[in-house]
Amino acid sequence: MSVPSNPEPASRGRVAIDAPRLWGGGVATAFVAALVAAVGVLICRDVLDIKLVEPPMLSVTNSFPVNYALTAAVLALAATALAHLLSLATPRPQVFFGWIVGLVTVATMVLPFAMEGSLEGKICAAVINMVIGLCIASLLSAVLSRTVVDAERSWQNP
């Protein structure tokens, strides 16, 4: 019995996504991002007594900390959807995901400086946005590495 010298690659380009775990990680990330926003507002506004610049966000309630937290949670869920889409459509989803989330985070850090308010309020809003972005990027990158596998593991090997 002879074995072919050049076997066909198995399921080239196929990706296996554990969607329930990916979205479970996304929901957990949304919860953590919301807590980061709420704690950031608590520290800056209530401990340091700095009036924060209010960046564009969802206006669901009359409470600034709650709206900030809800916005952070929605952005984390949107990042989860982006991660899922990139996992289906790109060869190295973690690389593209990192760049996209990194650039969006930088944009959200710059945005407060284009608004009216004190320098301290702008800096606090930029720092809160940076920590939210780092939270989303790091947690969802870790979730991606555990829930998305390509058949050749080309983007998961160092």
Order of alpha helices (4+ residues) and beta strands (2+ residues): beta-alpha-alpha-alpha-alpha-beta
